[in-house]
Amino acid sequence: MKKEKKPTAGAAGLRRRAEERLRAAATKGAPSLTEPETQRILHELQVHQIELEMQNDELRQSRAEVEAGLERYTDLYDFAPVG
């Protein structure tokens, strides 16, 4: 009975806005990077991506726990004897 939000719709909008900002920043003329700088930045981005994936996993697990608790206490409330 609960409504599920489509995460792809929000993610698609977020990605579109990020790409627009990237295009706007690129038109201002970003300085070119050397190979070591590019490798360092790529490494940082990959580490950050893994960190975000780990945080996302933790958030999903926490949400599942909260929803299980909500269901348990909802059942307890709904089936409690009336005094």
Secondary structure as a PSIPRED ss2 file (coil, helix, strand):
# PSIPRED VFORMAT (PSIPRED V4.0)

   1 M C   1.000  0.000  0.000
   2 K C   1.000  0.000  0.000
   3 K C   1.000  0.000  0.000
   4 E C   1.000  0.000  0.000
   5 K C   1.000  0.000  0.000
   6 K C   1.000  0.000  0.000
   7 P H   0.000  1.000  0.000
   8 T H   0.000  1.000  0.000
   9 A H   0.000  1.000  0.000
  10 G H   0.000  1.000  0.000
  11 A H   0.000  1.000  0.000
  12 A H   0.000  1.000  0.000
  13 G H   0.000  1.000  0.000
  14 L H   0.000  1.000  0.000
  15 R H   0.000  1.000  0.000
  16 R H   0.000  1.000  0.000
  17 R H   0.000  1.000  0.000
  18 A H   0.000  1.000  0.000
  19 E H   0.000  1.000  0.000
  20 E H   0.000  1.000  0.000
  21 R H   0.000  1.000  0.000
  22 L H   0.000  1.000  0.000
  23 R H   0.000  1.000  0.000
  24 A H   0.000  1.000  0.000
  25 A H   0.000  1.000  0.000
  26 A H   0.000  1.000  0.000
  27 T H   0.000  1.000  0.000
  28 K C   1.000  0.000  0.000
  29 G C   1.000  0.000  0.000
  30 A C   1.000  0.000  0.000
  31 P C   1.000  0.000  0.000
  32 S C   1.000  0.000  0.000
  33 L C   1.000  0.000  0.000
  34 T C   1.000  0.000  0.000
  35 E H   0.000  1.000  0.000
  36 P H   0.000  1.000  0.000
  37 E H   0.000  1.000  0.000
  38 T H   0.000  1.000  0.000
  39 Q H   0.000  1.000  0.000
  40 R H   0.000  1.000  0.000
  41 I H   0.000  1.000  0.000
  42 L H   0.000  1.000  0.000
  43 H H   0.000  1.000  0.000
  44 E H   0.000  1.000  0.000
  45 L H   0.000  1.000  0.000
  46 Q H   0.000  1.000  0.000
  47 V H   0.000  1.000  0.000
  48 H H   0.000  1.000  0.000
  49 Q H   0.000  1.000  0.000
  50 I H   0.000  1.000  0.000
  51 E H   0.000  1.000  0.000
  52 L H   0.000  1.000  0.000
  53 E H   0.000  1.000  0.000
  54 M H   0.000  1.000  0.000
  55 Q H   0.000  1.000  0.000
  56 N H   0.000  1.000  0.000
  57 D H   0.000  1.000  0.000
  58 E H   0.000  1.000  0.000
  59 L H   0.000  1.000  0.000
  60 R H   0.000  1.000  0.000
  61 Q H   0.000  1.000  0.000
  62 S H   0.000  1.000  0.000
  63 R H   0.000  1.000  0.000
  64 A H   0.000  1.000  0.000
  65 E H   0.000  1.000  0.000
  66 V H   0.000  1.000  0.000
  67 E H   0.000  1.000  0.000
  68 A H   0.000  1.000  0.000
  69 G H   0.000  1.000  0.000
  70 L H   0.000  1.000  0.000
  71 E H   0.000  1.000  0.000
  72 R H   0.000  1.000  0.000
  73 Y H   0.000  1.000  0.000
  74 T H   0.000  1.000  0.000
  75 D H   0.000  1.000  0.000
  76 L H   0.000  1.000  0.000
  77 Y H   0.000  1.000  0.000
  78 D H   0.000  1.000  0.000
  79 F C   1.000  0.000  0.000
  80 A C   1.000  0.000  0.000
  81 P C   1.000  0.000  0.000
  82 V C   1.000  0.000  0.000
  83 G C   1.000  0.000  0.000
